[in-house]
Amino acid sequence: MTYTIAQAEQELQAKCEKLNLRWYPRYHLAARAGWINDPNGLIWFDGWYHAFYQHHPYSTQWGPMHWGHARSKDLLHWEHLPVALAPEGPEDKDGCFSGSAVIDGDTLALIYTGHKFRGDVSDDENLYQVQCLATSRDGVHFTRQGMVIDTPADLHHFRDPKVWREGDNWYMVVGARVGDTGQIRLYRSADLRQWQDEGILDEAEAGMGFMWECPDLFSLNGKRVLMFSPQGIAAQGFENRNLFQSGYLVGDWQPGEPFVRAGEFVEMDHGHDFYAPQSFLTPDGRRIVIGWLNMWESPMPEQQDGWCGMLSLPRELTLNENNHLQMRPAKEVEALRQAWLPWPASSLKNQQTLMANKAEAMEVVLHWDCTSSDAEQYGLSLGEGLRVYVDTQMQRLVLERRYPQYGLCGTRSVPLVPGAPLALRLFIDSSSIEVFVNDGEACLSSRIYPDADRRQLSLFAWHGTAILSEAGAWQLE
Ligand code: FRU
């Protein structure tokens, strides 16, 4: 089969009329129809934020990758634009894989991975991944410029270029797999077309993964943050529970010099569903990250509804003095706030109380006084399927989802800070929850699948008393 943008558009027009919207996000970006995975090419260009994404318009499963495209003034209200890239080949005949965008003069340039097999597609030995360029003046229609970096000898997995400007040069990080070792390769260019191999920027030590996907290198607070999505790190205790991780290393780097780590790999989000994050700068200099709010090989019940996958809220990144990356909802999110539903400071004892009849698009604020609370479990529930609660015996904040009908049950959690209160901002959308803990300290993001009539929001405290020092909720637009 050959693919074109026109054909993808036709398919999407037909498909988007047949969606079941029960779980379709109210304030997050999802595809018009079909499948979506990684965010790509996030950038501010010509007065708009642009978000591209890995997209399969022809089904709700992953397939030959296209680049979907949307733009927004505020990172929350998105306008869908025509598909930007289709795997028209020959350099990308089996998929336009992940990549990034930069502005070169008056041109918006997309740098992405061309994915192609020579022969049997089930054999990795036949796989070639090359880096490609496409350019646009209007930010909507793109001209393919073809391959700019060929697959290095002996490599097959070589993808997800992230490009940025530094001094007089463009730099690119690319994820790679060498045997069973994940790597990040570095390249340099003066013109986005001719690229100089600058070697290996960093690579996995034993146990740190066979492939490092979606690398991103940026500066924060005088340091460099190397963010990437490693495949093949084993779960250990409460850590690295998802099939694949996304996280970061903090270090130092200057052009021409090696990357020197200043710490260990840290997971970025502790929920069930956050992967392949990509960062970009706002015109006022904030570093924002958006991730894919799903996990590979996890059940995705919205597939029966004609669409699949969504992107996370935009989150501002900062780096604190302990080199810890903090994520907070981008300030734009506050503009979604409508009616405030106040809730009194109160204590709960062996009870569950209803806070709202239907939580669909909502930001909930909860401050728990953990030192004065002795309940064994206390927190918030949404219908019967979701609880976000403090487990006093474990001394952890737990996100528990229970949708056995969809094969999705289990918990994710983060440790409590001993002796400290717990401030939570919880963002509920039709089929997602994002929990921001203690103003940037931790984040848990998971997909949830409540029935439309089972979205009651309740507070509870079992086996003891819990003290709520501040609470309320915003209806979101
Ligand atoms: C990450 C990823 C990338 C790749 C893309 C393919 O989720 O596997 O490495 O470019 O998805 O859709």
Residues whose N, C-alpha, C, O or C-beta is under 5 A from the ligand:
A	BS01	FRU	D38 Q54 M65 F97 S98 R159 D160 E213 C214 A276
